[in-house]
Amino acid sequence: MLPDNRYGRFNNSGLVAWVVATGIGVLMLQLGTINPDLAGVGATWGPILTALSAAGLYAFLWRSSNGKTALLAGNKTSVTA
């Protein structure tokens, strides 16, 4: 393992984006059971909306936290190569 402290071991933004996007994806895939007319919509747009929502939410959360992970939020040490 590389001794590089610039990257955290846990990514808060990634976890939140993954959980929310998974919920959206499951909901979209279940549209066919809610209304059979929407089965094609959920099957077609579900995976697309899942990926787009995960990417958008991750980008928003990453930008709002200045790209810091949970372990590096308070760490101000510098790393030399």
Secondary structure as UniProt FT lines:
FT   TURN            5..6
FT   HELIX           12..29
FT   HELIX           31..34
FT   HELIX           36..38
FT   HELIX           39..64
FT   TURN            65..67
FT   TURN            70..74
//
